[in-house]
Amino acid sequence: MNSPIMIACAHGTSSTQGAAEVNALRDAIAALRPGLDVREAYVDVQQPDLVDVVAGLPEGEPAVVVPLLLSVGYHVKVDIARAVKSRPGSAAAAPLGPDPRLAALLDQRLREAGVTDRDVIVLAAAGSSNAKAAVSVEELLGQLQELRSNRMVAAYGASAKPSVPDAVTMLREELEGGAGAGESAGAVDVGGRVVIASYLLAPGYFHDQLAKAGADVVTEPLLPSPVLAEIALERYDAAVAQASEATSETPAEAPSQAPTNKPAAAPAEAQQDAQEGGFFKAVRRFVTKYFPR
């Protein structure tokens, strides 16, 4: 039996580099799992649209939508959920984050940017109107804090607070001994820099905005990295396993009928009863017609 089709669904971007990075991620997924049918789809900006991809699947072919997204949010809970619901036999996997491997990758990006323990860090995520997205980012922040001793806060590009520029301003005031310094007394050293850790998959609109937020350093996005392909396949495998368990469960037995005094007839006996019943009905009709009372 062939594996279900993987629909590797990204947000979409107008950035040529960002689109190339996401396509390279799909290629990396396919390279790790030869023979797996990996298809392209987006929830915004780019084509093909996820809804169209799901509608165009071969008849009877199961599929799993793997969100190439970093947290649960509107696109996962609404766009992807609706697309999956519209197609029997399809399922949705969990997004890529949070995951300790992503925290380790962020730590790597920070080290590549020359960030030291004296610097303060804004973990910058895209943001979502869905409250669960912020919970996911906070969980990732906790994982990153286990790897580094820096003062850190999470912030968002849109739809959630604090905004990235506001977080940068707050941390800079702390470094300079300003209004916010009391909130982290002893947590940072004077002379450090404000660093934005880009918790974004690839270059694009949100990453471009980080350069305008007033930080001293902005790290590169998570891609390219083989870690993302590994996580995506794990999310796919988990969704396939869950779907397999659901279909293999034994259906509940139908409730038994109320007991009767007459035992159930065997198939041959039931057929004979039906035949005899028809015969006696015919006799009664004959008697009533020709020998009325």
N, C-alpha and C positions, 0 to 999 in steps of 0.2 A: 504494500500500500504506500502510495506517495505521501510525503509530508505535506501538511497544509501549506498553502501559499502564504508567504510573509509579505504583508503590505507595510513597508517601512515609511511611515507617515511623518513628515517634518512640518514645521510651521510654514516655511516659505520665506523667501527673501528676494529683494531686488539687487542684492550684492552679487556680482559675478563670482567673486572669490568665495563668498559664503555658500552659494549654490554648488560650486565645484567641491568644496569641502564636504558637504552633505552627500553629494553623489559619490565621492570617494569613500565615505563611510558605508554606503550601500554596497559598493564594490568589495570593501573589506569584509563585510558580513557574508557575502556570497563566496568569497575566497576561503573563509573559515568553514563554510558548510557547503561543499561542492554538491550540486544537484538540487539545492534548495531554490525554489522560484521566488526571488526577491523583487518586489514591484515598487515603483515610485508613486508617491501621493503626497498631497499637501492640504492643509486646512485653510490657508490664506496666501495671498500674493501670487503664488506660482500655480502652474498647471502640470499634471492633471489633478483635478480636484478629487479628494477622497471619495465623495459620494459617487462620482462617475466611475472611479476605479472599482469600487465595490459592486456597483450595478453591472459593470462589464465583465465580472468574473465568469469563467466557464460554468455552465450548468452543473450543479452537483459537487463542485469543487469546494472543499472547506478552506477557510482563510483565517489568518490571525493578523490583526492590525497592531503593529508595534509602534508606539509613539516615540519618535526621535525628539523627545521633549524632556526637560529636566525635572519637572514636577507635575503633580496633579493640578489641573486648573480647568478653565472653561473649555478649552479645546479637547481635553481628555474627557471631562464629565458630560459635555454636551455634543460637540461636533463628532467626535469619534464614537461616542456611545450611540448616537442616532444612526450613524452609518452602519454600525454593527447590527443594531436592532432591525434595520431594513433588510438584512440579508440572513436568512436562516442558514445555520452552519458556519457562521463566522463568529469570532471572538476578539476581545481586546486584551492586550497585554498591559502590564504596568509600565509607566514611563521609566526613563533611564535613571532618574534620581528620586530620592537621595540614595547614595551608595558610598560606603567608605572608600572605594576606589576612586570615586570622583573627588573626594576630599584629598586623597593622596595626589591626584593629578593637579588639583589647585595648588597644593603645597609645592609641587614641582614647578608650576608656572611662577609662583612667587620667588622661588630660589633662582629660576632663570632670569628674573627681573632684578636680582640683587637685593631683595628685601631682607632686612635684618630684624633682630628682636626689638630694636628701638623704634621701628616704624609701627604705625597704626593702620588697620586694614578695614576697608569697607567691602563686604561681600556683596557684589552687585548682581542681582537677578532681574529678569525681565519684568516680573510682576504679573498679577492676575486679579481679577475681581472675585475669584473663588478663594475663600479663606483657607482652604486646605493647601493651596500653593504656598502660602506663607509658612504654614506648619512644616512643609517639606523643606523649605529653605532654612528654617531655624534648625531642623534636624541636621542638615548638612553643615550648618555653622558649628554645631556642637561637635561634629566629627572632625572638622578642621581645627577646632580649638584643642582637640586631643593631640594634634600634631605640632602645634605652634603655641608659643607663649604670648604672642602679640595681643594687644587690645583689639577686639574685633566687634563690628556690628553688621547686621544685615540691612540692606536697603534695596530699593526697587526702581526700575525704570518707568513704570506706569502702574496705575490702578491700586497701589498699596503704599503704605507709609512705613518708615520715612523714605522720602525720595533720595536718590543717590546724591544730588547736590546738597541736600539738607544734612545728610550724614557726613559728608566731607566737611562741611562748615563746622558741624559740632565737634568732630575730632580735631580739626585744626585749632579751634578755640581751646580744647583740652591741652594740646601741645604747647600753646602759647600762654597757658595759665589763665584763660579767659573764663567766660560764664559757665562753660560746661565742665571745667576742670574738676569740680568737686565730685562729679559722678564717677570718676575713675581715679581717685586719689591714689597715687603710688603705682598705678597700672601701666603708666607710660613714662618715658624719659624725655626730657626736653631735648630738642635737636633731632628728633625723628621726623620721618616724612609721612604724609597721608598717601596710602596706596589703595587703589581699587583693584580687587581681585575679580576679574570678569567671569562670573558664573553663567556664561553663555556658550552655546554650542559652537557657533561660527561667527565670522565677521558679518555685519549687517547693520541695520538701522540702530538697534539698541547699543551695540558695541561702539558705533560712531559717536553716540551721545555721551558715552563715558569720558571721552577726551575733552568734553566741554564742561565737566562737573567740577573742575578746579583742583583735582588731585595732583600730586607730584609724579606719580607713576600709575600706569594702567597696564595690567598684565594681558597677555594674549588669551583668546578664547580657548576652550578645551580641545577643539579639533586643531590639527590632526593628532590622533592618538589611537593605538590599537585597543585601548581599554574600552572605548565606546562600542566597538563592534562586539567585543566579548560580552558586555553587559546586555546589549540588544538581543543577542542569541539566547542568553539566559532568561530574559523576559519572555521571549518567544517559547522556549522549551517549557517554562512554567505554565504558560497559558495553554499550551497543547496538552500537558499532563492534567491540568485541571479540567479541561473539556473532556478528556478521555475518561477521567474518573466519574464525571457527571453522567456520561452516556452509558457507562458500564454498570451503574447501580441498578439493582433489581427493582423493577416497578412494584409499587405497593399492590398487594392482592386486593381484588375487588371484594367488598363486603358481602358476606354470605347471606343468602335469602332466609327468610323466616322458615323454620322447619315446618313441614307438613306431615300429616299422618300417612299419606301415600308415598311410598318410596319412589325415587326417580326411576323411570323405565329405561331399560337399555335401548340403544338406537333401534334395533330390530323390533323390539316390543312397542316402542313409540310409534313406529311406522304402521305396525299392525293395528294398534288402537285407533289411529287416524283413519285407516281404511274401514275398520268395523264401524266407527262412528258415522262415516259417510253412508255406509250401507243402511243402517237403521234409520237414518234421517230420510232416505229415499223411501223406505217402507212406510214410514209414518205419513209422508206426503201422499202416497198412493191411497192408503186407507182413508184418510180424511177427505180426499177428492171423490172417491167412488162409493164410500160407505159412510155417509154423514150420519151423525147422531140425530 
